[in-house]
């Protein structure tokens, strides 16, 4: 286990563009499909070192197709663009939720620096 307990509930919005996590202690995170896709923990996105990290653009309309549990520690999120190789551990999802504003601003700055669009 990663030190972060699994959320009591994972819910995908009707339009498939928002994942809501609710925890027993009352915490709640709302993460957009776009953010989950562009910050996927997969090697395809993260690379094998910080220098290899890929800036993913053009995903503002991506949606969640499916969520598949992986043991007691993670979920695999399948996106409608075919990406499904990231294992989102409970600790990674919690980090995305607690640091989402800073992580999102860093992603937007990276896009702008590279002349890419959402």
N, CA, C and O of each residue as an XYZ file, in Angstrom:
472
protein
N       0.847     -1.192      0.000
C       0.000      0.000      0.000
C       0.886      1.246      0.000
O       2.019      1.208      0.480
N       0.383      2.314     -0.521
C       1.174      3.511     -0.733
C       1.091      4.517      0.409
O       1.719      5.573      0.333
N       0.338      4.223      1.463
C       0.212      5.177      2.549
C      -1.052      6.020      2.450
O      -1.439      6.668      3.422
N      -1.687      6.019      1.308
C      -2.939      6.737      1.113
C      -4.025      5.693      0.895
O      -3.891      4.814      0.044
N      -5.089      5.791      1.660
C      -6.159      4.820      1.504
C      -6.965      5.100      0.245
O      -7.009      6.221     -0.260
N      -7.587      4.063     -0.233
C      -8.424      4.188     -1.425
C      -9.615      5.086     -1.117
O     -10.116      5.094      0.007
N     -10.063      5.833     -2.103
C     -11.282      6.622     -1.884
C     -12.470      5.689     -1.692
O     -12.495      4.580     -2.225
N     -13.448      6.148     -0.930
C     -14.669      5.362     -0.753
C     -15.464      5.293     -2.046
O     -16.149      4.307     -2.320
N     -15.364      6.352     -2.834
C     -16.144      6.414     -4.069
C     -15.350      7.088     -5.174
O     -14.692      8.107     -4.963
N     -15.428      6.497     -6.352
C     -14.926      7.092     -7.593
C     -16.155      7.262     -8.474
O     -16.882      6.300     -8.721
N     -16.385      8.458     -8.940
C     -17.560      8.696     -9.789
C     -17.144      9.486    -11.016
O     -16.429     10.483    -10.916
N     -17.595      9.033    -12.167
C     -17.341      9.726    -13.426
C     -18.615     10.482    -13.788
O     -19.714      9.931    -13.728
N     -18.457     11.741    -14.163
C     -19.614     12.567    -14.517
C     -20.317     12.020    -15.764
O     -19.748     11.228    -16.516
N     -21.521     12.441    -15.960
C     -22.326     11.992    -17.090
C     -21.629     12.246    -18.431
O     -21.700     11.415    -19.336
N     -20.955     13.398    -18.555
C     -20.271     13.710    -19.824
C     -18.891     13.057    -19.913
O     -18.184     13.230    -20.906
N     -18.503     12.296    -18.861
C     -17.253     11.518    -18.838
C     -16.000     12.392    -18.777
O     -14.900     11.912    -19.052
N     -16.154     13.667    -18.418
C     -15.014     14.584    -18.412
C     -14.552     14.976    -17.005
O     -13.668     15.821    -16.870
N     -15.124     14.386    -15.965
C     -14.752     14.722    -14.593
C     -14.787     13.465    -13.733
O     -15.755     12.705    -13.757
N     -13.712     13.259    -12.972
C     -13.648     12.163    -12.013
C     -13.688     12.765    -10.617
O     -12.888     13.641    -10.289
N     -14.611     12.297     -9.805
C     -14.725     12.764     -8.428
C     -14.317     11.626     -7.502
O     -14.794     10.499     -7.631
N     -13.426     11.941     -6.567
C     -12.985     10.986     -5.560
C     -13.477     11.478     -4.214
O     -13.276     12.640     -3.862
N     -14.119     10.604     -3.461
C     -14.586     10.948     -2.118
C     -13.941      9.982     -1.127
O     -13.923      8.770     -1.343
N     -13.410     10.541     -0.036
C     -12.697      9.754      0.968
C     -13.496      9.681      2.261
O     -14.348     10.529      2.528
N     -13.213      8.659      3.059
C     -13.910      8.449      4.331
C     -13.723      9.625      5.289
O     -14.598      9.907      6.107
N     -12.576     10.313      5.186
C     -12.309     11.435      6.100
C     -12.956     12.745      5.652
O     -12.736     13.788      6.269
N     -13.755     12.697      4.579
C     -14.466     13.884      4.118
C     -13.791     14.622      2.972
O     -14.394     15.508      2.367
N     -12.548     14.267      2.668
C     -11.874     14.915      1.535
C     -12.578     14.545      0.240
O     -13.206     13.493      0.112
N     -12.445     15.455     -0.709
C     -13.042     15.249     -2.024
C     -12.159     15.929     -3.065
O     -11.753     17.078     -2.895
N     -11.872     15.214     -4.130
C     -11.105     15.776     -5.229
C     -11.927     15.656     -6.505
O     -12.579     14.639     -6.742
N     -11.891     16.685     -7.311
C     -12.490     16.646     -8.637
C     -11.377     16.884     -9.642
O     -10.715     17.922     -9.621
N     -11.178     15.907    -10.525
C     -10.103     15.961    -11.502
C     -10.687     15.818    -12.898
O     -11.455     14.895    -13.167
N     -10.320     16.729    -13.775
C     -10.837     16.656    -15.137
C     -10.152     15.531    -15.897
O      -9.013     15.168    -15.603
N     -10.859     14.989    -16.876
C     -10.282     13.957    -17.737
C      -9.044     14.506    -18.439
O      -8.049     13.799    -18.598
N      -9.110     15.761    -18.856
C      -7.969     16.372    -19.530
C      -6.732     16.362    -18.634
O      -5.648     15.981    -19.075
N      -6.890     16.776    -17.395
C      -5.759     16.808    -16.476
C      -5.218     15.404    -16.242
O      -4.006     15.190    -16.268
N      -6.110     14.452    -16.014
C      -5.679     13.077    -15.804
C      -4.914     12.547    -17.017
O      -3.916     11.840    -16.869
N      -5.382     12.888    -18.202
C      -4.749     12.402    -19.427
C      -3.363     13.023    -19.637
O      -2.405     12.316    -19.948
N      -3.260     14.343    -19.468
C      -1.984     15.004    -19.752
C      -0.958     14.790    -18.645
O       0.239     14.958    -18.877
N      -1.405     14.423    -17.450
C      -0.496     14.144    -16.346
C      -0.476     12.656    -16.005
O      -0.114     12.275    -14.892
N      -0.860     11.833    -16.950
C      -0.853     10.384    -16.762
C       0.499      9.926    -16.222
O       1.543     10.411    -16.657
N       0.475      8.987    -15.268
C       1.741      8.480    -14.737
C       2.428      7.479    -15.669
O       3.436      6.881    -15.291
N       1.911      7.293    -16.851
C       2.473      6.319    -17.787
C       3.866      6.723    -18.258
O       4.215      7.903    -18.257
N       4.646      5.742    -18.655
C       5.968      6.014    -19.223
C       5.834      6.797    -20.524
O       6.717      7.580    -20.873
N       4.733      6.590    -21.242
C       4.491      7.324    -22.491
C       4.469      8.826    -22.254
O       4.924      9.593    -23.103
N       3.950      9.251    -21.119
C       3.861     10.678    -20.784
C       5.040     11.106    -19.910
O       5.692     12.110    -20.197
N       5.311     10.362    -18.863
C       6.331     10.754    -17.891
C       7.745     10.439    -18.341
O       8.702     11.004    -17.812
N       7.891      9.542    -19.313
C       9.224      9.123    -19.719
C       9.862      8.288    -18.626
O       9.202      7.891    -17.666
N      11.124      8.032    -18.776
C      11.839      7.247    -17.771
C      12.759      8.120    -16.933
O      13.490      7.628    -16.074
N      12.713      9.429    -17.195
C      13.454     10.411    -16.399
C      12.783     11.759    -16.645
O      12.055     11.914    -17.625
N      13.017     12.733    -15.771
C      12.379     14.046    -15.958
C      12.676     14.680    -17.320
O      11.839     15.395    -17.871
N      13.856     14.420    -17.854
C      14.222     14.992    -19.154
C      13.399     14.402    -20.295
O      13.278     15.021    -21.352
N      12.837     13.220    -20.097
C      12.071     12.540    -21.142
C      10.569     12.826    -21.061
O       9.804     12.344    -21.896
N      10.144     13.601    -20.067
C       8.715     13.873    -19.906
C       8.169     14.520    -21.168
O       8.792     15.416    -21.739
N       7.001     14.061    -21.599
C       6.358     14.549    -22.814
C       5.256     15.540    -22.435
O       4.463     15.273    -21.531
N       5.206     16.666    -23.116
C       4.119     17.617    -22.915
C       2.991     17.205    -23.851
O       3.128     17.263    -25.073
N       1.881     16.791    -23.264
C       0.739     16.323    -24.045
C      -0.180     17.506    -24.322
O      -0.606     18.198    -23.397
N      -0.483     17.734    -25.584
C      -1.350     18.841    -25.993
C      -2.588     18.297    -26.694
O      -2.665     17.111    -27.014
N      -3.551     19.179    -26.926
C      -4.723     18.834    -27.718
C      -5.675     17.855    -27.075
O      -6.323     17.077    -27.775
N      -5.777     17.873    -25.758
C      -6.641     16.915    -25.061
C      -7.793     17.583    -24.317
O      -8.351     16.985    -23.396
N      -8.160     18.797    -24.690
C      -9.215     19.507    -23.955
C     -10.575     18.830    -24.062
O     -11.450     19.075    -23.231
N     -10.767     17.997    -25.054
C     -12.060     17.320    -25.235
C     -12.017     15.837    -24.876
O     -12.996     15.126    -25.100
N     -10.908     15.359    -24.325
C     -10.793     13.941    -23.994
C     -11.789     13.566    -22.892
O     -12.131     14.380    -22.034
N     -12.239     12.321    -22.944
C     -13.189     11.824    -21.949
C     -12.695     10.487    -21.403
O     -11.855      9.821    -22.007
N     -13.233     10.118    -20.254
C     -12.910      8.842    -19.623
C     -13.857      7.786    -20.189
O     -15.077      7.933    -20.117
N     -13.292      6.735    -20.745
C     -14.110      5.637    -21.280
C     -14.401      4.578    -20.225
O     -15.492      4.008    -20.186
N     -13.408      4.319    -19.365
C     -13.551      3.234    -18.396
C     -12.549      3.433    -17.270
O     -11.522      4.090    -17.441
N     -12.862      2.860    -16.130
C     -11.946      2.821    -14.995
C     -11.883      1.365    -14.557
O     -12.908      0.730    -14.309
N     -10.652      0.845    -14.467
C     -10.462     -0.561    -14.116
C      -9.598     -0.662    -12.869
O      -8.471     -0.166    -12.856
N     -10.113     -1.302    -11.815
C      -9.307     -1.467    -10.599
C      -8.078     -2.333    -10.863
O      -8.129     -3.293    -11.633
N      -6.979     -1.977    -10.211
C      -5.743     -2.751    -10.261
C      -5.397     -3.077     -8.811
O      -4.874     -2.232     -8.084
N      -5.685     -4.276     -8.406
C      -5.448     -4.678     -7.024
C      -6.147     -3.748     -6.052
O      -7.257     -3.281     -6.305
N      -5.478     -3.485     -4.933
C      -6.028     -2.595     -3.902
C      -5.299     -1.263     -3.850
O      -5.449     -0.510     -2.888
N      -4.504     -0.966     -4.887
C      -3.638      0.201     -4.794
C      -3.795      1.207     -5.929
O      -3.236      2.301     -5.851
N      -4.546      0.867     -6.992
C      -4.574      1.757     -8.154
C      -5.777      1.477     -9.042
O      -6.523      0.519     -8.841
N      -5.937      2.350    -10.032
C      -6.908      2.144    -11.108
C      -6.217      2.459    -12.432
O      -5.300      3.276    -12.502
N      -6.680      1.796    -13.455
C      -6.253      2.113    -14.819
C      -7.397      2.930    -15.412
O      -8.541      2.477    -15.438
N      -7.089      4.118    -15.881
C      -8.102      4.959    -16.504
C      -7.922      4.840    -18.007
O      -6.835      5.065    -18.538
N      -9.003      4.483    -18.680
C      -9.001      4.359    -20.129
C      -9.654      5.620    -20.690
O     -10.750      6.001    -20.279
N      -8.966      6.260    -21.635
C      -9.471      7.491    -22.233
C      -9.987      7.206    -23.641
O      -9.580      6.236    -24.281
N     -10.878      8.057    -24.106
C     -11.486      7.824    -25.425
C     -10.540      8.064    -26.593
O     -10.902      7.819    -27.743
N      -9.317      8.547    -26.306
C      -8.318      8.666    -27.370
C      -7.451      7.411    -27.458
O      -6.497      7.363    -28.235
N      -7.786      6.398    -26.661
C      -7.073      5.134    -26.689
C      -6.003      4.978    -25.630
O      -5.513      3.868    -25.419
N      -5.618      6.064    -24.950
C      -4.574      5.983    -23.926
C      -5.120      5.209    -22.726
O      -6.200      5.507    -22.216
N      -4.346      4.201    -22.282
C      -4.771      3.423    -21.114
C      -3.600      2.805    -20.372
O      -3.782      1.843    -19.626
N      -2.410      3.336    -20.561
C      -1.238      2.682    -19.999
C      -0.798      3.227    -18.638
O       0.189      2.745    -18.081
N      -1.497      4.207    -18.096
C      -1.104      4.748    -16.798
C      -1.814      4.059    -15.654
O      -3.034      3.894    -15.683
N      -1.058      3.656    -14.648
C      -1.647      3.123    -13.427
C      -1.694      4.249    -12.409
O      -0.661      4.688    -11.905
N      -2.883      4.706    -12.115
C      -3.084      5.812    -11.183
C      -3.205      5.240     -9.776
O      -4.268      4.756     -9.386
N      -2.109      5.298     -9.011
C      -2.157      4.816     -7.628
C      -2.992      5.775     -6.794
O      -3.231      6.917     -7.184
N      -3.430      5.289     -5.642
C      -4.225      6.169     -4.767
C      -3.390      7.367     -4.342
O      -3.915      8.476     -4.243
N      -2.100      7.167     -4.088
C      -1.267      8.302     -3.668
C      -1.089      9.310     -4.805
O      -1.051     10.515     -4.556
N      -0.980      8.834     -6.051
C      -0.831      9.761     -7.177
C      -2.119     10.559     -7.389
O      -2.071     11.767     -7.619
N      -3.261      9.891     -7.313
C      -4.542     10.602     -7.453
C      -4.717     11.625     -6.334
O      -5.214     12.726     -6.568
N      -4.308     11.263     -5.123
C      -4.407     12.203     -4.008
C      -3.488     13.401     -4.248
O      -3.870     14.540     -3.981
N      -2.284     13.148     -4.751
C      -1.362     14.250     -5.074
C      -1.952     15.156     -6.146
O      -1.897     16.380     -6.025
N      -2.518     14.562     -7.193
C      -3.156     15.383     -8.234
C      -4.258     16.254     -7.640
O      -4.410     17.417     -8.013
N      -5.022     15.684     -6.718
C      -6.111     16.438     -6.101
C      -5.634     17.553     -5.195
O      -6.181     18.655     -5.221
N      -4.616     17.277     -4.391
C      -4.161     18.298     -3.439
C      -3.282     19.361     -4.088
O      -3.226     20.497     -3.618
N      -2.595     18.994     -5.169
C      -1.694     19.935     -5.838
C      -2.210     20.357     -7.214
O      -1.444     20.860     -8.036
N      -3.493     20.158     -7.465
C      -3.987     20.320     -8.834
C      -3.796     21.717     -9.399
O      -3.475     21.850    -10.580
N      -3.977     22.751     -8.613
C      -3.813     24.108     -9.149
C      -2.379     24.348     -9.622
O      -2.162     24.853    -10.723
N      -1.409     23.989     -8.796
C       0.001     24.191     -9.162
C       0.400     23.299    -10.333
O       1.091     23.746    -11.249
N      -0.033     22.043    -10.307
C       0.300     21.128    -11.400
C      -0.318     21.595    -12.718
O       0.315     21.522    -13.771
N      -1.552     22.074    -12.648
C      -2.224     22.536    -13.869
C      -1.557     23.793    -14.420
O      -1.362     23.913    -15.629
N      -1.208     24.726    -13.543
C      -0.534     25.947    -13.988
C       0.818     25.619    -14.620
O       1.203     26.232    -15.616
N       1.535     24.659    -14.047
C       2.817     24.243    -14.624
C       2.612     23.627    -16.007
O       3.406     23.860    -16.918
N       1.549     22.844    -16.158
C       1.253     22.246    -17.474
C       0.920     23.338    -18.490
O       1.418     23.311    -19.615
N       0.088     24.291    -18.100
C      -0.275     25.373    -19.017
C       0.949     26.198    -19.409
O       1.083     26.604    -20.563
N       1.840     26.446    -18.453
C       3.071     27.188    -18.748
C       3.957     26.404    -19.712
O       4.571     26.985    -20.607
N       4.022     25.099    -19.531
C       4.811     24.238    -20.418
C       4.236     24.268    -21.836
O       4.984     24.355    -22.810
N       2.906     24.195    -21.949
C       2.273     24.282    -23.268
C       2.626     25.604    -23.937
O       3.026     25.637    -25.100
N       2.474     26.695    -23.186
C       2.744     28.023    -23.744
C       4.203     28.156    -24.185
O       4.483     28.707    -25.249
N       5.117     27.659    -23.377
C       6.536     27.748    -23.697
C       6.879     26.989    -24.979
O       7.820     27.343    -25.690
N       6.110     25.951    -25.259
C       6.372     25.129    -26.441
C       5.462     25.482    -27.609
O       5.528     24.856    -28.666
N       4.602     26.502    -27.411
C       3.711     26.930    -28.495
C       2.626     25.926    -28.814
O       2.167     25.842    -29.953
N       2.211     25.159    -27.808
C       1.182     24.132    -28.008
C      -0.157     24.588    -27.462
O      -0.211     25.453    -26.588
N      -1.229     24.019    -27.964
C      -2.590     24.331    -27.516
C      -3.171     23.182    -26.727
O      -2.809     22.020    -26.911
N      -4.079     23.537    -25.848
C      -4.770     22.524    -25.062
C      -5.609     21.685    -25.988
O      -6.285     20.759    -25.541
